[in-house]
Amino acid sequence: MMIYATARTAFKALRRNPMRAMLTTLGIVIGVGAVIAMMEIGAGSSSALKKTIASMGANVLIIRPGTASSGGVSFGAGSTTTLTPADSQAILRECPAINNAVPMVRARAQVVYGNRNWVPNAIYGATPAYLEVQDWTILAEGEPFGDRDVLNGNRVCLLGQTIVRELFEGLSPVGREIRIKNISFKVVGVLSQKGANMMGFDQDDVILAPWTTIKYRVSGTTLATANQSSDTAGSSAVNTLSNIYPASQLSLYPERSAVQQADNPMPVRFANIDQIMAAAISSEEIPVAIAQISGVLRERHRIRTGESDDFNIRNMSELTKTLSTTTALMTNLLLAVAMISLLVGGVGIMNIMLVSVTERTREIGLRMAVGARGRDILRQFLVEAVVLCLTGGAMGIVLGHGGSLLVRALLDWPVETSPAAIATAVLVSAGVGIIFGFYPAWKASRLDPIEALRYE
């Protein structure tokens, strides 16, 4: 009942001067409105920035085989054959911090269309999930291959913009066939343009196909054991000029000629892959994702405690650092602007409350003379300050949200509504009222009743 009576008295006092109360809250309205608008615009910009950097691979982990050695001689990174497509499925299934995982094989060979040829930077064999991991789901033309194409090893592919420009001279490549190591591939789609990445690698100079097709039809081996850019084995087999004494033994069944073997290679189907590309849920979850992947692979590869891993996990730490630094900078900037705006509004509240204490000195003395204690006066003026700030905060939230929507409509800037920012604005408004209203309330509670009654 005491709190209710104090609040009612505070509202009556504020209704005496509605214009002054409205002008007093104007500073809080502008401050909170600016904070809400900047927080929503900043949240939208931060989300757009995260998507941009994520498309560059900030949350992507590359799992590659370890290093093999024999007799003290190391064969280099990726020379072991330990990773399999089942490992990729296990990572996706057993690692909660992983959003997607893609088995990959790589090749490098000459691509031929008609009388033109080109050697792309890379030929990737993957699954359709590769487009989601690389944020490449929107194609410039055509459609992506599906899981059935991967299962059947179909000869279909997606081309990057650079290859389309070099081979097709303005023609649409969709539906046409290209040749990679004398293997015909049907072009089903064209990747959208990405340009160069941070390391200068042309991301458009690639071919994407089902990994089973690249593995079993094009390369047949991993990059660790063969040079995919050369075809010396096939050319030397076809060239019979150095074969001075051809074999004359007869066999029961006809054997394949050197030309047939070069045109239709039959590689041994080892189920190993060159690498696994895994996408973490967010860049903040990368350390957790690395720990989970390490645990899963060590268990699957039966690596004992104390033994070294037979795989390597690489992350884009530089991009992650850039993302964290940029996000922190934007957050600190918005916080500084918010503090300045609310500080100005709080000073206005304190100024008006001090004027109110001076004007109502006789009223305070009269209340103390009839039995009111100092804490009752303190509570009344604190309630008045908090009510002013909360009213201004509510109006500021409406003004700020409307301002951010207007900015999105007029300037087409990304805007993201933040319930946390709205709740914070309410709490901050109440806090400003308590902090800046305490001194005037304390000053009113310390007045001497006799001196207050004698005040003119």
C-alpha positions in Angstrom: 0.0 0.0 0.0 2.9 2.4 0.8 4.4 1.7 -2.7 1.1 2.2 -4.4 0.5 5.5 -2.5 4.0 6.7 -3.3 3.5 6.0 -7.0 0.1 7.7 -7.1 1.6 10.8 -5.4 4.4 10.8 -8.0 2.0 10.6 -10.9 -0.1 13.5 -9.5 3.0 15.6 -9.2 4.0 14.8 -12.8 0.5 15.7 -14.1 0.8 19.2 -12.7 3.3 20.2 -15.5 2.7 17.8 -18.4 4.6 20.0 -20.9 7.7 20.1 -18.7 7.5 16.3 -18.1 7.2 15.8 -21.9 10.2 18.0 -22.6 12.1 16.3 -19.8 11.6 12.9 -21.3 12.6 14.2 -24.8 16.3 13.6 -24.1 15.6 10.0 -23.1 13.3 9.5 -26.1 16.0 10.7 -28.5 18.7 8.7 -26.7 16.9 5.4 -26.5 15.5 5.9 -30.1 19.0 6.4 -31.4 20.3 3.4 -29.5 17.5 1.1 -30.8 17.9 2.3 -34.4 21.6 1.9 -34.3 21.5 -1.5 -32.6 19.0 -2.8 -35.2 21.0 -1.4 -38.1 24.2 -2.6 -36.5 22.8 -6.1 -35.9 21.6 -6.3 -39.6 25.0 -5.1 -40.8 26.8 -7.6 -38.5 24.7 -10.5 -39.8 25.4 -9.5 -43.4 29.1 -9.2 -42.6 29.0 -12.7 -40.9 27.3 -14.2 -44.0 29.9 -12.6 -46.3 32.9 -13.8 -44.3 31.3 -17.2 -43.8 30.9 -17.5 -47.6 34.7 -17.0 -47.7 35.2 -20.0 -45.4 35.5 -18.5 -42.0 33.6 -21.5 -40.4 35.0 -24.2 -42.7 37.4 -26.9 -41.5 39.6 -28.9 -43.8 40.5 -32.4 -42.7 43.3 -33.9 -44.7 45.3 -37.2 -44.3 48.5 -37.2 -42.3 52.0 -37.7 -43.4 53.4 -41.1 -44.4 57.0 -42.0 -44.1 59.2 -45.0 -44.8 62.8 -45.6 -43.8 63.0 -42.1 -42.3 61.8 -40.5 -45.6 58.7 -38.4 -45.3 56.3 -38.3 -48.3 54.7 -35.0 -47.4 51.3 -33.9 -46.1 48.3 -35.9 -47.3 50.4 -38.9 -48.3 48.5 -41.4 -46.1 45.2 -43.0 -47.3 43.2 -42.9 -44.1 40.2 -40.7 -44.8 37.1 -42.4 -46.3 33.5 -41.2 -47.1 32.3 -43.1 -44.1 34.5 -40.7 -41.9 32.6 -37.7 -43.4 29.3 -39.3 -42.6 30.4 -40.1 -39.1 31.6 -36.5 -38.5 28.2 -35.2 -39.6 26.4 -37.7 -37.5 28.4 -37.6 -34.3 29.6 -34.0 -34.1 26.9 -31.6 -32.9 29.1 -28.5 -33.6 29.3 -29.5 -37.3 26.5 -28.3 -39.7 27.7 -30.1 -42.8 30.5 -32.4 -44.0 31.6 -33.1 -47.6 34.0 -35.8 -48.8 36.2 -34.5 -51.6 38.7 -35.6 -54.1 40.8 -33.3 -56.3 42.3 -33.6 -59.8 44.0 -31.4 -62.3 43.7 -32.2 -66.0 43.1 -30.7 -69.3 39.5 -29.9 -70.3 38.5 -30.0 -73.9 35.5 -28.6 -75.8 35.5 -28.7 -79.5 38.8 -27.2 -80.7 39.4 -25.3 -77.5 41.1 -26.5 -74.3 41.8 -25.2 -70.8 43.5 -26.5 -67.6 41.5 -25.3 -64.6 43.0 -24.5 -61.3 41.2 -27.5 -59.7 38.7 -30.2 -60.5 36.7 -31.0 -57.4 34.8 -34.2 -56.8 32.3 -33.7 -54.0 28.6 -34.1 -53.0 25.8 -31.6 -53.5 26.4 -30.4 -49.9 29.6 -28.7 -51.1 27.5 -25.9 -52.5 25.9 -25.3 -49.1 29.2 -25.3 -47.3 30.7 -22.8 -49.8 27.4 -20.7 -49.8 27.2 -21.4 -53.6 23.6 -22.7 -53.8 22.5 -20.0 -56.2 23.6 -21.0 -59.7 24.0 -18.7 -62.6 22.5 -21.2 -65.0 21.2 -24.8 -64.9 20.8 -26.9 -61.8 23.2 -28.8 -59.5 23.7 -32.6 -59.6 22.1 -34.7 -57.0 22.9 -37.5 -54.5 21.8 -40.1 -57.1 24.5 -38.8 -59.5 27.0 -39.3 -56.7 25.8 -42.8 -55.9 25.8 -43.9 -59.6 29.0 -42.0 -60.5 27.2 -40.2 -63.3 29.4 -38.1 -65.7 27.8 -34.7 -64.9 29.5 -31.5 -63.8 29.2 -27.8 -62.9 31.5 -25.2 -64.5 32.9 -22.0 -63.1 32.6 -18.7 -64.9 36.2 -18.7 -66.0 36.0 -22.0 -67.7 32.8 -21.0 -69.4 34.5 -17.8 -70.7 37.6 -19.7 -72.0 35.8 -22.6 -73.6 32.4 -21.6 -74.8 32.9 -18.0 -76.1 29.6 -16.6 -75.0 27.5 -19.8 -75.6 25.5 -21.5 -72.9 27.3 -24.6 -71.8 24.3 -26.3 -70.2 23.5 -29.5 -71.9 26.8 -29.6 -73.8 29.6 -32.1 -73.2 33.2 -31.5 -72.3 36.1 -34.0 -72.1 38.4 -34.6 -69.2 41.1 -37.2 -69.9 38.9 -38.6 -72.7 36.0 -38.9 -70.4 32.8 -37.1 -71.5 31.0 -35.0 -68.9 27.6 -33.4 -69.4 27.4 -29.8 -68.1 24.2 -29.5 -66.0 24.9 -26.1 -64.5 27.1 -23.0 -64.2 28.3 -21.7 -60.8 27.7 -18.1 -59.9 30.6 -15.7 -60.0 32.7 -15.4 -56.9 36.0 -13.9 -58.0 39.3 -14.3 -56.2 39.6 -15.2 -52.5 41.8 -13.5 -50.0 44.8 -15.6 -51.1 44.4 -14.6 -54.8 43.0 -18.0 -55.9 40.4 -17.7 -58.7 37.4 -19.4 -57.3 35.6 -19.4 -60.7 38.3 -21.5 -62.4 37.0 -24.8 -61.1 34.9 -27.8 -62.1 32.6 -29.5 -59.7 31.5 -33.1 -60.3 30.4 -36.1 -58.2 33.4 -37.4 -56.2 32.7 -41.0 -57.3 33.1 -39.9 -60.9 36.3 -38.0 -60.4 37.7 -40.7 -58.1 36.9 -43.8 -60.2 36.8 -42.4 -63.8 39.2 -39.5 -63.9 42.0 -39.9 -61.3 41.7 -43.4 -59.9 44.3 -42.5 -57.3 44.8 -39.7 -54.7 46.8 -36.6 -55.3 49.3 -38.0 -52.8 50.4 -40.8 -55.2 49.9 -39.3 -58.6 50.4 -36.1 -60.6 46.9 -35.3 -62.0 48.1 -32.6 -64.3 50.1 -35.1 -66.4 49.2 -38.2 -68.3 52.6 -39.7 -69.0 51.6 -43.2 -68.1 48.8 -43.2 -70.7 50.8 -41.5 -73.4 53.8 -43.8 -73.0 51.6 -46.9 -73.1 50.0 -45.8 -76.4 53.4 -44.9 -77.9 54.8 -48.2 -79.2 57.8 -46.9 -81.1 60.1 -47.9 -78.2 58.7 -51.4 -78.1 61.4 -53.0 -80.3 60.4 -56.7 -79.6 56.6 -56.9 -79.1 55.4 -59.9 -77.2 54.3 -62.7 -79.4 52.7 -64.9 -76.8 49.2 -66.0 -77.6 46.5 -66.0 -74.9 43.2 -67.8 -74.6 41.3 -64.5 -74.3 42.0 -61.3 -76.2 43.7 -58.7 -74.2 43.0 -55.0 -74.2 45.3 -52.9 -76.4 47.3 -50.0 -75.1 44.9 -47.5 -76.8 41.9 -49.2 -75.2 43.5 -49.1 -71.7 44.4 -45.4 -72.1 40.9 -44.5 -73.4 39.1 -46.6 -70.8 41.2 -46.9 -67.6 40.0 -49.3 -65.0 41.5 -48.0 -61.7 41.5 -49.9 -58.5 38.6 -48.8 -56.4 40.2 -47.8 -53.1 37.6 -46.0 -51.0 39.9 -43.2 -49.7 39.4 -39.5 -50.4 41.7 -36.5 -50.5 40.1 -34.5 -47.8 36.9 -33.7 -45.9 35.4 -30.2 -45.8 33.3 -29.6 -42.7 31.3 -26.5 -41.8 30.9 -25.5 -38.2 27.7 -24.1 -36.9 29.4 -20.7 -36.4 32.9 -19.4 -36.2 32.7 -19.3 -32.4 32.1 -23.1 -32.4 35.3 -23.9 -34.3 37.4 -25.0 -31.3 34.6 -27.3 -30.1 34.1 -28.7 -33.6 37.9 -29.4 -33.9 37.8 -31.3 -30.6 34.8 -33.3 -31.6 36.2 -34.2 -35.1 39.5 -35.3 -33.5 37.7 -37.6 -31.1 35.5 -39.2 -33.8 38.4 -39.8 -36.2 40.8 -41.1 -33.5 38.1 -43.6 -32.5 37.3 -44.7 -36.0 41.0 -45.0 -37.0 41.8 -46.9 -33.7 44.5 -44.5 -32.6 45.7 -45.3 -29.1 46.3 -42.7 -26.4 49.7 -41.1 -26.9 49.9 -41.9 -30.6 49.9 -39.1 -33.2 46.9 -38.4 -35.4 46.9 -39.7 -38.9 45.0 -36.6 -40.1 45.4 -32.8 -40.0 42.6 -30.3 -39.3 43.0 -26.8 -40.8 40.8 -23.9 -40.0 40.6 -20.3 -41.4 41.9 -18.7 -38.2 42.8 -15.5 -40.0 39.3 -15.0 -41.3 37.9 -15.9 -37.9 40.1 -13.4 -36.2 39.0 -10.7 -38.7 35.3 -11.5 -38.0 35.8 -11.3 -34.3 37.7 -8.1 -34.4 35.2 -6.4 -36.8 32.2 -7.6 -34.7 33.8 -6.4 -31.5 34.6 -3.0 -33.0 31.1 -2.5 -34.2 29.7 -3.5 -30.8 32.0 -1.1 -28.9 31.2 1.7 -31.2 27.4 1.3 -30.8 27.9 1.0 -27.0 29.8 4.3 -26.9 27.1 6.1 -28.9 24.5 4.6 -26.6 26.3 5.7 -23.5 26.6 9.3 -24.8 23.0 9.5 -25.8 21.7 8.2 -22.5 24.1 10.3 -20.5 22.7 13.4 -22.2 19.2 12.3 -21.4 20.1 11.5 -17.8 21.6 14.9 -17.2 18.4 16.4 -18.4 16.4 14.3 -16.0 18.7 15.4 -13.1 18.4 19.0 -14.1 14.6 19.0 -14.1 14.4 17.0 -10.9 16.6 19.6 -9.1 14.3 22.4 -10.4 11.3 20.4 -9.2 12.8 20.0 -5.7 13.5 23.7 -5.5 9.9 24.6 -6.6 8.3 22.1 -4.2 10.4 22.9 -1.1 7.3 24.1 0.8 5.4 21.0 -0.2 8.2 18.8 1.1 8.4 20.7 4.4 4.6 20.3 4.8 4.8 16.6 4.2 7.6 16.2 6.7 5.7 18.3 9.2 2.7 15.9 9.1 4.8 12.8 9.6 6.5 11.9 6.3 10.0 10.6 6.8 13.1 11.2 4.7 12.9 7.8 3.0 9.3 8.6 1.9 10.4 11.8 0.2 13.4 9.9 -1.3 11.1 7.2 -2.6 8.6 9.7 -4.1 11.2 11.6 -6.1 12.9 8.4 -7.3 9.6 7.0 -8.5 9.0 10.3 -10.4 12.4 10.0 -12.1 12.0 6.4 -13.0 8.5 7.0 -14.4 9.9 9.8 -16.6 12.7 7.6 -17.9 10.5 4.5 -18.5 8.0 6.7 -20.4 10.7 8.2 -22.5 12.2 4.7 -23.0 8.9 3.3 -24.3 8.5 6.2 -26.7 12.2 5.9 -27.7 11.7 2.2 -28.5 8.8 3.0 -30.9 10.7 5.9 -32.4 13.9 3.8 -32.9 12.2 0.8 -34.4 10.2 3.0 -36.8 13.4 4.8 -37.7 15.2 1.6 -38.5 12.3 0.4 -40.7 12.4 3.7 -42.5 16.1 3.3 -43.2 15.5 -0.2 -44.6 12.7 1.1 -46.8 14.6 4.1 -48.1 18.2 3.0 -48.2 17.8 -0.8 -48.5 20.1 -1.4 -45.6 20.0 -4.7 -43.7 18.1 -4.3 -40.4 17.5 -7.0 -37.8 15.1 -6.5 -34.9 16.8 -7.3 -31.6 14.5 -8.2 -28.6 17.6 -8.2 -26.4 18.3 -4.6 -27.4 14.7 -3.6 -26.5 14.9 -5.3 -23.1 18.2 -3.7 -22.5 16.8 -0.2 -23.4 14.0 -0.7 -20.8 16.5 -1.7 -18.1 18.9 1.1 -19.0 16.1 3.6 -18.9 15.1 2.6 -15.4 18.7 2.6 -14.4 19.2 6.1 -15.7 16.2 7.3 -13.7 17.5 5.8 -10.5 21.1 7.0 -11.0 20.4 10.5 -12.1 17.3 10.9 -10.0 18.9 9.8 -6.8 20.8 13.0 -6.0 17.7 15.3 -6.4 15.7 12.8 -4.3 18.4 12.6 -1.6 18.6 16.4 -1.5 14.8 16.6 -1.0 14.9 14.0 1.7 17.6 16.0 3.6 15.7 19.2 3.8 14.9 20.6 7.2 11.1 20.8 7.7 11.2 24.2 9.4 13.5 25.7 6.8 11.4 24.2 4.1 8.2 25.7 5.5 9.8 29.1 5.7 11.1 28.9 2.1 9.5 31.5 -0.3 
